[in-house]
Amino acid sequence: MKHVLLYSIIICSVALLSSCVSQRRLSYLRDVDASSADSINKTYSPLNENYITKGDLLSIFVNALDVEAVQAFNMPVANVQNLGSKTVTAANGGGSLQGYWVDPDGYIDFPVLGKLHVDGLTTTMLKDTLTLLVSRSVKDPIINISFLNFYVTILGEVKNPGRHGVSKQGMTIFEALGMAGDLTIYGKRNNVLLSREVDGKMEFARLNLNDESIFASPYYHIRQNDVIYVEPNNARAISSQNIPLYLSMITTLGSMATVIVSVYSNSLILKERNSK
């Protein structure tokens, strides 16, 4: 009986250690409350729009009451379906709309207007510039601009890891993680790694999702092609080491030991009786 009790205590202890994750570790911004708003707002800079950068692919469509007058300012719809990464399927299914690629020098080649420097502009800034230029030839033009290749890659301890398309301007890291289904209970909330390419060089940042300083971080708002990696915590490391298998083995060995002890004890009793 002593052996069985000992094995039971060991098994229960290991199971509890492998399954329990501190509730405190699962929370976000745990030190932030209503009194934190003033200090946060002093350093927080909202980003309503994303900036255009080299390597972006832009959809730019010019419209006006005089449809014929704006045709020259729009790329034609291509009937060829395989034009590489610089195309997007047209909404009406009639072909592929070619996007405007921002070259390594920050320029796009726009019909009629020629080379335009767009690197560092927001879509609104570019829209205002194009509206002014197109207005010289077309009355009351309407310009629509959007990103065709705005993606963020989220890896590690999230429910839906992978490459996710971003349609919202000024997306935050919390919203990006929400697209991936949120962190699992095994994700480190105080040490999220974000990598970003800026002007051909890689930048890396460690973000603490529990600290209010994240609102002042230049990495709080997501940019094109950011990669977010959520590291596993210690509980994941334990659970990934086949603990259920080990527990099963210990239980089996314990049962075998109990049977052996029982058989040995019975044999001693029989010997003693026979000797009498």
C-alpha positions as CSV (number, residue, x, y, z in Angstrom):
1,M,0.0,0.0,0.0
2,K,2.8,2.4,0.7
3,H,4.2,1.8,-2.8
4,V,0.9,2.5,-4.4
5,L,0.4,5.7,-2.4
6,L,3.9,6.9,-3.3
7,Y,3.3,6.3,-7.0
8,S,0.0,8.1,-6.8
9,I,1.5,11.2,-5.3
10,I,4.3,11.3,-7.9
11,I,1.8,10.9,-10.8
12,C,-0.6,13.6,-9.5
13,S,2.3,16.1,-8.9
14,V,3.7,15.7,-12.4
15,A,0.2,16.0,-14.0
16,L,-0.5,19.2,-12.1
17,L,2.9,20.8,-13.0
18,S,2.4,20.0,-16.7
19,S,-1.2,21.2,-16.9
20,C,-1.4,24.3,-14.7
21,V,-0.6,27.7,-16.3
22,S,-0.7,30.7,-14.0
23,Q,-3.8,32.8,-14.7
24,R,-1.6,35.9,-14.3
25,R,0.5,34.8,-17.3
26,L,-2.6,34.5,-19.5
27,S,-3.7,38.2,-19.1
28,Y,-2.8,41.2,-21.3
29,L,-1.9,44.6,-20.0
30,R,-2.4,43.4,-16.5
31,D,-0.9,46.5,-15.0
32,V,-3.0,48.9,-17.0
33,D,-6.2,50.5,-15.6
34,A,-8.2,53.8,-15.9
35,S,-5.4,55.7,-14.1
36,S,-2.9,54.7,-16.8
37,A,-4.7,56.6,-19.6
38,D,-3.1,59.9,-19.0
39,S,0.5,58.6,-19.1
40,I,-0.3,56.4,-22.2
41,N,-1.8,59.2,-24.2
42,K,1.2,61.4,-23.6
43,T,3.4,59.0,-25.7
44,Y,0.8,57.3,-27.9
45,S,0.7,58.3,-31.6
46,P,-2.3,57.0,-33.5
47,L,-1.7,55.7,-37.0
48,N,-4.8,56.0,-39.2
49,E,-3.0,55.1,-42.4
50,N,0.0,53.0,-43.5
51,Y,2.9,54.5,-45.3
52,I,3.8,53.4,-48.8
53,T,7.2,51.8,-49.0
54,K,9.5,50.2,-51.6
55,G,8.2,46.8,-52.8
56,D,4.6,47.6,-52.2
57,L,2.0,46.8,-54.9
58,L,-0.7,49.4,-55.2
59,S,-4.1,49.3,-56.7
60,I,-4.9,52.8,-58.2
61,F,-8.1,53.4,-60.1
62,V,-9.2,56.7,-61.6
63,N,-12.8,57.4,-62.1
64,A,-14.9,60.4,-63.3
65,L,-18.2,61.3,-64.9
66,D,-16.4,61.4,-68.2
67,V,-15.4,57.7,-68.4
68,E,-13.6,58.0,-71.7
69,A,-11.4,60.9,-70.4
70,V,-10.0,58.8,-67.5
71,Q,-9.3,55.6,-69.5
72,A,-5.8,56.8,-70.3
73,F,-5.0,57.1,-66.6
74,N,-5.9,53.5,-65.8
75,M,-4.0,50.3,-66.5
76,P,-5.9,48.0,-68.9
77,V,-7.5,44.8,-67.6
78,A,-5.3,41.9,-68.8
79,N,-6.8,38.8,-70.2
80,V,-3.6,36.8,-69.4
81,Q,-4.2,35.1,-66.0
82,N,-0.6,34.3,-65.1
83,L,1.2,37.7,-64.9
84,G,3.1,37.1,-61.7
85,S,2.7,38.8,-58.4
86,K,2.0,42.2,-59.9
87,T,-1.7,41.4,-60.8
88,V,-4.9,41.0,-58.9
89,T,-8.1,39.3,-60.1
90,A,-10.7,41.8,-61.3
91,A,-13.9,42.0,-59.3
92,N,-16.0,41.2,-62.3
93,G,-13.9,38.1,-63.1
94,G,-13.1,39.5,-66.5
95,G,-9.3,39.4,-66.2
96,S,-6.5,40.6,-64.0
97,L,-5.9,44.2,-62.9
98,Q,-2.2,45.1,-62.9
99,G,-0.9,46.8,-59.8
100,Y,1.6,49.6,-59.5
101,W,4.8,48.3,-58.1
102,V,6.9,50.7,-56.0
103,D,10.5,50.2,-57.3
104,P,13.7,50.1,-55.2
105,D,14.0,53.9,-55.6
106,G,10.4,54.5,-54.4
107,Y,8.8,55.3,-57.7
108,I,5.8,54.0,-59.6
109,D,5.3,54.3,-63.4
110,F,1.9,55.9,-63.8
111,P,0.1,56.2,-67.2
112,V,0.3,59.7,-68.8
113,L,2.0,61.2,-65.7
114,G,5.1,59.0,-65.9
115,K,7.4,58.4,-62.9
116,L,6.0,59.5,-59.5
117,H,7.8,59.2,-56.2
118,V,5.5,57.6,-53.6
119,D,7.8,56.1,-51.0
120,G,6.9,57.6,-47.6
121,L,3.5,58.8,-48.6
122,T,0.2,57.7,-47.2
123,T,-2.6,56.6,-49.5
124,T,-4.4,59.9,-48.7
125,M,-1.3,61.9,-49.6
126,L,-0.9,60.1,-52.9
127,K,-4.6,60.4,-53.6
128,D,-4.4,64.2,-53.1
129,T,-1.3,64.4,-55.4
130,L,-2.9,62.3,-58.2
131,T,-6.2,64.2,-57.9
132,L,-4.3,67.5,-58.5
133,L,-2.4,66.1,-61.4
134,V,-5.3,64.3,-63.1
135,S,-7.5,67.4,-62.7
136,R,-5.5,69.2,-65.3
137,S,-6.9,66.9,-67.9
138,V,-10.1,65.5,-66.3
139,K,-12.9,67.3,-64.4
140,D,-13.6,66.1,-60.9
141,P,-11.6,62.9,-60.9
142,I,-12.1,60.3,-58.1
143,I,-9.0,58.3,-57.1
144,N,-9.2,55.0,-55.2
145,I,-6.0,53.6,-53.8
146,S,-5.4,50.4,-51.8
147,F,-2.6,47.9,-51.0
148,L,-2.5,44.6,-52.9
149,N,0.3,43.0,-51.0
150,F,-0.1,44.0,-47.4
151,Y,0.6,40.9,-45.4
152,V,1.7,40.0,-41.9
153,T,3.1,36.6,-40.9
154,I,2.3,35.3,-37.4
155,L,4.1,32.3,-36.1
156,G,4.4,30.3,-32.9
157,E,1.9,29.9,-30.1
158,V,-1.2,31.3,-31.8
159,K,-4.3,29.4,-32.8
160,N,-4.0,30.1,-36.5
161,P,-0.4,30.7,-37.5
162,G,0.4,31.7,-41.1
163,R,0.4,34.6,-43.5
164,H,-2.6,36.9,-43.1
165,G,-3.8,39.6,-45.5
166,V,-4.3,43.1,-43.9
167,S,-7.1,45.3,-45.2
168,K,-7.4,47.7,-42.3
169,Q,-5.2,50.8,-42.2
170,G,-3.2,51.4,-39.0
171,M,-3.6,47.9,-37.6
172,T,-2.0,47.3,-34.2
173,I,-0.2,44.2,-32.9
174,F,-3.2,43.3,-30.8
175,E,-5.5,43.3,-33.9
176,A,-2.9,41.3,-35.9
177,L,-2.8,38.7,-33.2
178,G,-6.6,38.7,-33.1
179,M,-6.5,37.7,-36.8
180,A,-4.4,34.7,-35.9
181,G,-7.0,33.6,-33.3
182,D,-5.2,35.1,-30.3
183,L,-2.3,33.5,-28.4
184,T,-2.7,30.0,-27.0
185,I,-2.3,29.5,-23.2
186,Y,1.2,28.4,-23.9
187,G,2.3,31.7,-25.6
188,K,4.7,34.2,-23.8
189,R,2.8,37.4,-23.6
190,N,5.8,39.3,-22.2
191,N,8.3,38.5,-24.9
192,V,6.8,38.6,-28.4
193,L,9.3,39.0,-31.2
194,L,8.6,41.2,-34.2
195,S,10.9,41.4,-37.2
196,R,10.7,44.1,-39.9
197,E,12.6,45.1,-43.0
198,V,13.4,48.8,-43.2
199,D,15.4,50.2,-46.2
200,G,16.9,46.8,-46.9
201,K,17.9,46.1,-43.3
202,M,16.3,43.9,-40.7
203,E,15.0,45.3,-37.4
204,F,14.0,43.2,-34.4
205,A,12.0,44.1,-31.3
206,R,10.8,42.3,-28.2
207,L,7.3,43.4,-27.1
208,N,5.8,43.0,-23.7
209,L,2.0,42.8,-24.2
210,N,1.5,43.3,-20.4
211,D,3.4,46.7,-20.2
212,E,1.7,50.0,-21.1
213,S,4.9,51.1,-22.8
214,I,3.9,49.0,-25.8
215,F,1.6,51.9,-26.8
216,A,4.6,54.1,-27.3
217,S,6.6,51.5,-29.3
218,P,7.2,52.2,-33.0
219,Y,6.3,48.5,-33.5
220,Y,2.8,48.8,-31.9
221,H,1.4,49.5,-35.4
222,I,1.9,46.8,-38.0
223,R,3.7,47.4,-41.3
224,Q,3.8,45.5,-44.5
225,N,5.4,42.1,-44.3
226,D,6.1,42.2,-40.5
227,V,6.8,38.8,-39.0
228,I,5.5,38.2,-35.5
229,Y,6.7,35.2,-33.5
230,V,5.1,34.2,-30.2
231,E,7.5,32.1,-28.1
232,P,6.3,29.0,-26.1
233,N,6.4,29.2,-22.3
234,N,7.8,26.6,-19.9
235,A,4.4,24.8,-19.7
236,R,4.6,24.1,-23.4
237,A,8.1,22.8,-23.1
238,I,7.0,20.3,-20.4
239,S,3.8,19.3,-22.3
240,S,5.8,18.7,-25.5
241,Q,8.0,16.0,-23.8
242,N,5.5,13.2,-24.0
243,I,4.4,13.6,-20.4
244,P,1.3,11.4,-20.9
245,L,3.5,8.6,-22.2
246,Y,5.8,8.9,-19.2
247,L,2.8,8.9,-16.8
248,S,1.5,5.8,-18.5
249,M,4.9,4.1,-18.1
250,I,5.1,5.0,-14.4
251,T,1.6,3.8,-13.8
252,T,2.4,0.5,-15.5
253,L,5.6,0.0,-13.6
254,G,3.9,0.9,-10.4
255,S,1.2,-1.7,-11.0
256,M,3.8,-4.3,-11.9
257,A,5.7,-3.6,-8.7
258,T,2.6,-3.9,-6.7
259,V,1.8,-7.3,-8.3
260,I,5.3,-8.5,-7.7
261,V,5.3,-7.5,-4.1
262,S,1.8,-9.1,-3.6
263,V,2.9,-12.4,-5.2
264,Y,6.1,-12.4,-3.2
265,S,4.2,-11.7,0.0
266,N,1.7,-14.5,-0.7
267,S,4.5,-17.0,-1.4
268,L,6.1,-16.2,1.9
269,I,2.8,-16.7,3.7
270,L,2.3,-20.1,1.9
271,K,5.9,-21.1,2.8
272,E,5.3,-20.3,6.4
273,R,2.1,-22.3,6.5
274,N,3.7,-25.3,4.9
275,S,6.6,-25.2,7.3
276,K,4.1,-25.6,10.2
